[in-house]
Amino acid sequence: MPGFSPTDAGGGYDVTLPAGTTEVGFAGELADRNGYTWNSPDSAAVDVSCGSGRAVVYAHSEDDCAVYTYVIDFVVESPTPTPTSEIDINNINNNETISYEVLTLRGITESSADKVNVSVNGGDTTQWSVHPEKKTFKALAQLSPGANTIKLSAPGHNDKYLTINYEPKVDGPGVKFTYLVPCDDDGSFKAPQDVDNSLASAKKRYALMALLAQSAWAECMNDRGYGRQTFRIEREPDTQEIVNVQYASKTRAEMRMYTSEGNPNYTDYDLYNYVHGQVSADPNRIKNHVMISCSERVTVNGVFVSIADLALGGGALAAVGGSTLYTIPEDLSGVDSTLYNTTNMNMYDTSRPYWSEFGVTVAASMHELGHCFGLSHLDNNRMINWDTGAIQTDYTSIMGTGFYLGNRLFAVRDGNGNDFNDNCPVSWNKGYIPGGSTIQNDCEIISQQPWFYLSSSREAEDQANTMSGTTYAGPKSIASNGKIIFNIGSNPNNYITLNDIYVREAGDYKIRLYYMAGSTRRFYIAVNGIPSQYVDCASESWNYVYTKDVVVRLDAGYNAIKFYNDTSYAPDLDRIVLVDGPI
């Protein structure tokens, strides 16, 4: 039992403190009138309710009749409750592989939580809002090449861990993002007074906008059943930076002569043509997305005028102004607060709140890039319901006016607190183009372009799969997730089935097999219990992971793909990647 004892001769007084005491303090000085100093007690174990209070300590010395009173303030913390709820991710599976840097996560919490916390590989934590009634959330995770461990946490919930492999595509056709600065300018952009508008900040904001557009593009394609097809970002070869800063041949004053007033030779179209001449001319390999640094919107004699501020796309160029770049944060940590920021900076007469301008800036860039990939406007937002085929007027298509609702790509409700229809998301769609008779399927057109490819992967050792006989998962350092499936074949009982391979639409799909073998071996493949084909997998060494493409026919919904060989050993299976389809 702890006690109070004077440092010199004298008596002591035992003190009992509540269990869980985290802080002990004294009222007054810790010395009596004779100069004795009393020692502080430690906490003692007793059962008390959580809360706070005061313990009064009396002490005296044998040679003095005086009694000294000490007051101990204590605080007892409430015990941390054991989490009982789970966080569920419903748009991507564990151990999938993607080809783009920022992953959009969609999920739901089981119990109430204001925020979901997300960290990647033990790094900084970002917070993402949870819908107060639906308990849904959207979050973003920035990945590094290779395997990434994503941790999601929320009060009252068990931590959720997800492994996602990021394999960036480093070659082939891509989109180049260029920040175009007048030759006599410093690259600063129009922004509220307290917002950093330097060239360095512009590069960070524009780079994040590019990553968000790339991620949203993939999610929209995936939601429509076409897999996570998205464009590759053409990075600077030496620095790997996303944004290329280029100085124009014209001065700031000369570039700002281009306005929306329709002055001959200085229209938005004239500016577009000028910008086209300033950027890379490699239309078979590069699509250019250019943001002009000196853009602004003003009102002249009551008429709205955009200065060097345009939004046009087609061919090899999508050109936009930087007048709303200030609404894009410099990194992911600022996205959630922006999505629900109702502040209207009143920078322009047509200004919208932060949350709205942010969404428009990202989605309008997707819209203009859509033109570069062959997509037209929709005729008065006349669309065909994706599920029912009914003709309807809908304002959520990116190629219609859906880019005005671009915040919905990342938020669970509008910034002003209003809900939106989860069954009618902002996305690519089917609809009528101007003229009234031709139907455009955005996803079909996009998927036929060489700039887009699938990157949906399943590890062979994933817990959703089933193994039979002596087939087993074991360590292999050069495999994609450090494991590979051994001992497939040589017996009808030795096989592996990859379950729950999901596609929205039935058809033929190209699947890439990743495998190891010391020499050529054969896989037999059955889909949904029906023998499909066999494929010979060439190999010369056990020191490498090889690939082989095969086309299989999948049903709409969930499929089971079995790999086996009844008479001979098959290759060791690392993973499969859904590369393309339906084809």
Number of C-alpha atoms within 10 A of each C-alpha: 11 14 19 20 21 20 12 11 11 14 14 17 13 13 19 16 23 21 17 20 19 11 11 17 14 17 11 9 9 13 14 17 8 8 11 16 16 19 14 16 17 15 20 16 13 11 10 11 12 15 12 12 11 14 16 12 17 14 20 19 19 10 9 9 8 12 11 13 15 19 15 19 17 21 18 18 14 10 8 7 8 9 12 10 16 17 20 15 19 10 12 18 16 19 25 21 28 25 24 27 19 21 23 19 17 18 17 18 23 15 17 17 18 15 20 24 18 24 19 21 13 11 10 10 16 20 22 22 22 24 21 15 8 13 18 22 24 21 24 22 19 18 21 17 13 13 19 19 17 20 19 23 21 23 16 18 20 15 15 15 16 17 18 24 23 23 17 17 17 12 10 13 21 22 23 23 25 23 24 23 25 21 15 13 14 14 24 17 24 20 19 13 8 6 12 16 18 14 17 12 19 25 20 18 20 24 22 22 23 22 19 24 24 23 23 25 21 26 24 23 23 21 15 19 19 23 25 27 28 27 24 22 26 24 17 13 8 6 7 10 15 22 24 18 17 16 18 21 15 14 14 20 13 12 24 19 15 25 23 18 15 13 12 8 11 20 19 23 17 16 21 22 13 16 20 18 10 14 19 15 14 11 13 12 18 20 28 27 24 27 26 24 26 24 24 23 22 15 12 9 7 8 10 15 19 21 22 29 27 25 16 21 24 18 15 23 28 28 29 24 25 26 25 22 24 23 24 26 22 20 13 19 15 13 24 21 17 22 28 21 18 17 12 14 13 11 16 16 13 10 14 18 19 23 28 25 24 26 24 22 25 26 30 23 24 25 27 23 25 24 19 21 22 14 21 20 19 23 19 16 21 21 26 20 16 15 7 7 10 10 14 12 14 19 20 22 27 27 29 23 20 22 25 22 24 28 25 27 23 21 25 27 22 18 21 13 11 8 12 14 9 10 6 13 20 26 24 25 26 21 31 22 21 15 9 12 10 11 17 19 17 23 20 15 13 22 22 13 13 14 21 19 24 23 23 24 23 22 25 28 23 18 12 15 18 17 21 13 14 14 18 18 18 12 12 14 10 14 19 19 21 13 20 24 25 23 20 28 26 15 16 14 16 22 26 25 22 23 20 14 19 17 22 17 15 14 15 16 18 18 19 19 21 23 25 29 21 14 13 14 18 19 23 18 21 18 20 17 12 11 13 15 13 15 13 13 21 18 19 12 13 13 11 14 18 19 18 14 16 17 19 18 17 23 17 14 13 13 19 19 21 23 23 26 22 16 10 15 19 27 28 25 27 27 26 22 21 25 22 22 23 21 11
